[in-house]
Amino acid sequence: MANREIVVVVLGLTAVAAAMAQEEQPAAAAGQLQTVTVSAERRAENVKNVPVSATIIADDTLGALNSGGLDMQMLAGRAPSLQVESSFGRGFPRFYLRGYGNVDFHQNASQPVSLIYDDVVQESAVLKGFPAFDLEQIEVLRGPQGSLFGRNTPAGVVKFDSVRPSQTPGGYLTLSDATHNTAGLEGAVNLPLGGDWAARVSLLSQHRDDWIGNAHTGQSDQYGGYNDTAARLQVLYQPGGGFSALVNLHQRSMNGSASLFRANIIQKGSDALVPGFDVGSVLTDGQNGQHLNNYGGNLRLTWHLGDVTLHSVTGYETVRVYSRGDVDGGYGAVYAPPSGPGLIPFVVESADGTKGHHQLSQELRLESDVAQAFKWQAGLFYFDEKYQIDSYSYDTLGGGALTSDIRSHQKNAAYAVFGSINYDISPRFNLRSGLRYTRDNKDLNTEPNNKPDGGSDIDASAGLATSTGVSKVNWDVSGVYKLNQAANVYGRVATGFRGATIQPAASFNPMSVARPETITSYEAGFKTDLLDRRARLSFGVYRYTVKDLQLTAVGGTSNSAILLNADRSAGRGAELDLDAYLTENLLWNFGGSYNYTRIRDAGLTVGACAACTLLNPTIVTGAGSTLVRIDGNPLPQAPRWNANTSLKYSHAVGNGEWYVYTDWVYRSAVNFTLYRSAEFVGKPLLTGGLRLGYKWDNDRSEVALFGRNITNRVQLVGGIDFNNLTGFVNDNNPRIFGIQASRRF
């Protein structure tokens, strides 16, 4: 959004909010932690009493992250075992929990981590990029959640809950500006409509100027910028008598750079960037950019019917996206002497697009009175998704002309019946169990290549169609034992599954189908409040096994993306969350995890690049290509160690308060590929932020100086492993310094 448009919106929101009363926020006693509630069991409960490994992200953390204009990748490492990455820019985040995720970049690729936004599953990875703003909190629920949540949750759930409308007038407004004109606006306002009606309007606008130049064309500041806006309107009708209706309409529009691929930026034989690497410059002769529009709505109805409550959640989403990039990462003729940054074996400029997308979901859930010793839930779930996927190829050396458009259509229909019980066997011991039956059907057909010149198909599999259908029963059993009023121990066994995946045909690979995958997970832990609620600690250990793990072997000498199944994979680890007031004015938050993952399939091989240094046993085929055995390798994008910490020191001065806040995230090394090599590895990464601010007028006004990625860490975060050492770096998170001001009304 241009600066002038931001000013107009600011004045409009200020005029509305200034006429309203003040919106108060509940405060905890000085030096004491507030009680944290989660809805992991679809009910609001004290996190200490829930037998699930859960982390809450809210308040200072969300405020600090949004000040930097970051996308959903900002959540990486903010909870134990949580990893988020993308090779698609701001529009296609991929989530991982406990090392378990999916690196597939196809538009119809499913993920084993489900994202739930305001009780509606966001199945498409593009939908998962909807910005996080005006939220009550984000819940990260680790381990299978297949009994009570609707879609593909074998690794866990990341759950977003927006602030709901209220009859209490008020709102807030936040403005920021930083390096590269990283400007942000975030605001919300409650609108009491009289009688039984209330509304809330929420807005986010983020902008960054282009700041990366193109040394090939001589153009400066050509890439790296974006305009990303989102809005939400909620209307609440609450007439009494046990009925309420909440309507949610939302929209997102984003334009900006896609991920920037850079040819031969990795030193041969190591995971280091080449000497003299400049994050502010690329050498490319192709186009780069992405455009996204997302519209959606949901209707949540609640009826309190005596001893039971009926919930209905209806959701609809549609998204249209186009993202184009120069994947070869350089410039020059095919197999010509290097005229770009090192050898460019073949030119690849491509784009992905989604059209005609719609997602409709419906859930009906009946729950018993929560005050009873025996509680239960039962429900029905329906899911319907359809969309068109286009895979485009372009002739970079021919002026960027379109050479291929392979178009696929997918339909996915699923339904489920589920239920759970929750029984207080004694005042100290609570037992829970859940059961879900799911039927999942997919149909995909790929049209013949829609080449504009009417040429023949370049892929023999185009024009084919296939279908899958799978039924599955999932279950979980857990128990919580109260040691005393402050401490609980818990244990949980749970299963989950992800339906079969169909990969559409593309220029370099045929249509393929992967079998559904299933997981069995075991975990145990304890949760406790300490020192009269001055500290809160949770710790757990887990072990899981995934059968028929779906994997995507991306790249290699054939430049293909091959969908396959491993016999199984295994993971084990430990997770810790700690919040503590070290003094009345000094709050410390720490989270950490250890995740050990391995692929277990003695006969599984994948293709590998010719330029990298392989660290696995290899097989040279008769055709001269190299295959690599990957049995025993860690899962890709699965760091062994992860830690996050923050410190906030506050000091009262007169009618206000000065504070210093710093937050840091560490992850250990990760593999980018299924095979192991010296080059396609992400080094350990440590990034941090700093914030110095002043609050006054009962915390309703605030001004702060801030920095993100303050150590200016630039490193490899992904690779493209065809016949050279192409990669991309964390240029979506440059070092920035800025100022932010906010006001609550």
Secondary structure, DSSP 8 states (H G I E B T S, - for coil): --HHHHHHHHHHHHHHHHTS---------TT-----EE-TTSS-EEGGGSSSEEEEE-HHHHHHHHHTT--GGGGTTSSTTEEEE-SSGGG--EEEETTB-----STT---SEEEEETTEE--STTGGG----SEEEEEEEES--TTTS-S--SSEEEEEEE----SS-EEEEEEEEEGGG-EEEEEEEEEEEETTEEEEEEEEEEEE---EEETTTTEEEEES-EEEEEEEEEEEEEEETTEEEEEEEEEEEEEE-----BTT-B-TTSSSB-TT--TTEE--SS--EEEEEEEEEEEEEEEEETTEEEEEEEEEEEEEEEEEEETT-S-S-TTSS--SSS---S--EEEEEEEEEEEEEEEEEEEE-TTSSEEEEEEEEEEEEEEEEEEEEEEGGGTSEEEEEEEEEEEEEEEEEEEEEEEESSSSEEEEEEEEEEEEEEEEEE-----TT----SSTTTT-EEEEEEEEEEEEEEEEEESSSSEEEEEEEEEEEE--EEE---SSS--EEE--EEEEEEEEEEEEEETTTTEEEEEEEEEEEEEEEEEEEEETTTTEEEEEEEEEEEEEEEEEEEEEEEETTEEEEEEEEEEEEEEE-TT-EEE--SSS-B-S-EEE-TTS-EEEE-TT---TT--SEEEEEEEEEEEEETTEEEEEEEEEEEE--EESSSS-BSSSEE--EEEEEEEEEEEETTTTEEEEEEEESTT----EEEEE-SSS-EEEE-TTS--EEEEEEEEE-
